[in-house]
Amino acid sequence: MIKVLILAISLVAVTLSSPLTNDVIASAQLGNAAAQEELGEHYFKEAEGYSYKQNITKHQGSKEKFNNDIESNKSEALRWLHAAARNGSKRAFYYLGSYFNVCCWGEENVDSAFYYWSEGSKRGEKYSQKKLAYLYLNGIGCEKDIIKAHILSWKSFFHGNISTPLMWIAKWLDIDTYVS
């Protein structure tokens, strides 16, 4: 009982700490899917530019160093997200799909995004289901299929993604902007 309590407290501490603490890194290296997902998500967001100002400041405006960091973060994101997916993380499939769908990196790969979101959807991952529904709804990377899109949207909604109906409202109102 005490061991379970200590483990639970440890997990809460790791969850509340910075994604790059030694505990998270060590746990990821030991094969903990949640820690691997957390590292992959961190590197993905770093590469995507969430920390753009911080990185520019850190590198004192050095574009070359900044670009090298982005490439390094992309590589680390892919490494940890693949590891997390292999170890059973459903959410890792969502991030892998998003990784390949990010067109601002100049290497959009809808086929890979479709594959990873399909895999996440099969495992009940709500965000993968919504993204896949959007692809089916608009015929992106697949044949347009309103019925599949509708089914996936409802699955996503019932798995807790309450923003999914906004996608349908936007479609009904013929709004081009996708609400993610």
C-alpha positions in Angstrom: 0.0 0.0 0.0 2.8 2.4 0.9 4.6 1.6 -2.3 1.5 2.3 -4.4 1.1 5.7 -2.5 4.7 6.6 -3.2 4.4 5.6 -6.8 1.2 7.7 -7.2 2.9 10.7 -5.6 6.0 10.2 -7.8 3.7 10.2 -10.9 1.9 13.4 -9.8 5.3 15.0 -9.2 6.6 14.0 -12.6 3.3 15.2 -14.3 3.5 18.6 -12.6 7.1 19.2 -13.3 8.8 20.5 -16.4 8.8 18.1 -19.3 12.6 17.9 -19.4 13.2 17.0 -15.8 15.7 14.2 -15.2 12.9 12.1 -13.9 10.9 12.3 -17.1 13.9 11.7 -19.3 15.0 8.7 -17.2 11.5 7.4 -17.2 11.2 7.8 -21.0 14.5 6.0 -21.5 13.2 3.1 -19.4 10.3 2.8 -21.8 7.5 4.7 -19.9 5.1 5.5 -22.7 3.6 8.5 -20.8 7.1 10.0 -20.3 8.0 9.3 -23.9 4.8 11.0 -25.1 5.5 14.0 -22.9 9.0 14.4 -24.3 7.8 14.0 -27.8 5.0 16.5 -27.3 7.6 19.0 -25.8 10.0 18.7 -28.7 7.1 18.8 -31.2 5.8 22.1 -29.7 9.4 23.5 -29.6 9.9 22.7 -33.2 6.5 24.0 -34.2 7.5 27.4 -32.8 5.7 27.7 -29.4 8.9 28.9 -27.9 10.0 31.1 -30.8 10.7 34.2 -28.8 12.5 32.3 -26.1 14.7 30.5 -28.6 15.5 33.7 -30.5 16.5 35.4 -27.3 18.5 32.4 -26.2 20.5 32.4 -29.5 20.7 36.2 -29.6 19.1 36.3 -32.9 21.3 33.7 -34.6 19.0 32.3 -37.3 21.4 29.4 -38.1 21.5 28.2 -34.5 17.8 28.6 -34.2 17.2 26.6 -37.3 19.6 23.9 -36.0 17.6 23.7 -32.8 14.3 23.3 -34.7 15.8 20.4 -36.8 17.1 18.8 -33.6 13.7 19.2 -31.9 11.9 17.7 -34.9 14.2 14.7 -34.8 13.7 14.3 -31.1 9.9 14.7 -31.3 9.8 11.9 -33.9 12.1 9.7 -31.9 10.1 9.9 -28.7 6.6 9.9 -30.3 7.5 6.7 -32.2 8.7 5.1 -29.0 5.6 6.2 -27.1 3.4 4.8 -29.9 5.3 1.5 -29.8 4.8 1.4 -26.0 1.0 1.9 -26.2 0.4 5.6 -26.1 -2.8 6.5 -28.0 -2.1 10.2 -27.9 1.3 9.7 -29.6 -0.5 8.8 -32.8 -2.3 12.1 -32.8 1.0 14.0 -32.4 2.7 11.9 -35.1 -0.2 12.7 -37.5 0.1 16.4 -36.5 3.9 16.2 -37.0 3.4 15.2 -40.7 0.5 17.6 -41.2 2.4 20.8 -40.1 2.7 22.6 -43.4 4.8 25.4 -42.0 7.8 23.1 -41.9 7.6 22.9 -45.7 7.2 19.1 -45.7 3.5 18.4 -45.3 2.8 14.8 -45.8 -1.0 14.2 -45.7 -0.6 10.4 -46.4 1.5 10.0 -43.2 -0.8 12.2 -41.2 -3.8 10.1 -42.5 -2.0 6.9 -41.5 -1.2 8.0 -37.9 -4.6 9.6 -37.3 -6.2 6.4 -38.5 -4.1 4.4 -36.1 -4.9 6.7 -33.3 -8.6 6.6 -34.2 -8.6 2.8 -34.1 -7.3 3.0 -30.6 -10.0 5.5 -29.5 -7.9 8.6 -29.4 -10.4 11.5 -29.6 -8.2 14.1 -31.3 -7.1 11.6 -34.0 -10.8 10.8 -34.6 -11.6 14.5 -35.1 -8.6 15.1 -37.5 -9.5 12.0 -39.5 -13.1 13.1 -39.7 -12.0 16.4 -41.1 -9.9 14.7 -43.8 -12.9 12.5 -44.7 -15.3 15.5 -44.6 -13.2 17.4 -47.1 -11.7 14.5 -49.1 -8.1 15.4 -48.1 -5.7 12.5 -48.6 -8.7 10.2 -49.1 -12.0 9.9 -50.9 -14.6 12.3 -49.5 -16.9 10.2 -47.2 -19.5 12.2 -45.2 -20.7 9.1 -43.4 -17.3 8.1 -42.1 -16.6 11.7 -41.2 -19.9 11.8 -39.2 -19.2 8.6 -37.4 -15.7 9.6 -36.5 -16.9 13.0 -35.3 -19.4 11.4 -33.0 -16.8 9.0 -31.7 -14.5 11.9 -31.0 -17.3 13.8 -29.2 -18.3 10.9 -27.1 -14.6 10.3 -26.1 -14.7 13.8 -24.7 -13.7 16.2 -27.5 -16.5 18.7 -27.2 -15.2 21.0 -29.9 -15.9 18.4 -32.6 -19.5 19.8 -33.4 -17.9 23.1 -34.3 -16.3 21.5 -37.4 -19.8 20.5 -38.6 -21.3 23.9 -37.9 -18.5 25.5 -39.9 -19.1 23.1 -42.7 -22.9 23.7 -42.7 -22.3 27.5 -42.6 -19.8 27.0 -45.5 -17.0 28.6 -43.5 -13.6 27.7 -44.9 -11.8 28.1 -41.6 -11.3 24.8 -39.8 -11.9 25.0 -36.0 -9.4 22.7 -34.4 
